[in-house]
Amino acid sequence: MDAEKRDFRLLPGSPCIDAGDNSVPELPETDIAGMRRIMYGGKNFTVDMGAYEYYINELEPGPGADESTLTWSSVGDKTYSIFYSDDLLTWHLADDSVLSGGYTTNSWTDDGSLTGVPPSVAPRRFYRILENPQ
């Protein structure tokens, strides 16, 4: 992201994404930030080079005019909980049973039905995506 400031997280399109070696015997389960070491980064299911694993975590408008869609790197056979906040102080559970899309990306759309009002009406809207324990 910013080598001058010692931020060595990977950017989309980096040649280091999925360029590592999964057969390394001492490969840790998590990266330096505590994220799973092997995540789907848009190419395949291979470990990334470097201390950080690249993962997809995006918030985009749509598909409807008053909606927002979260997209993230998911893990097979898992469920996820989606939390939202309008002030970063109080977090509310929107959905606690979002099924994984497998070892690829997963999406969830906020249309206001689970959060009280559509994101376009909320003054600000923040989200957290948590992997549920098995």
Secondary structure, 3 states (H helix, E strand, C coil): CEHHHCECCCCCCCCCCCCCCCCCCCCCCECCCCCECCCCCCCCCCCCCCCCCCCCEEEEECCCCCCEEEEEECCCCCEEEEEEECCCCCCEEEEEEEECCCCCEEEEEECCCCCCCCCCCCCCCEEEEEECCC
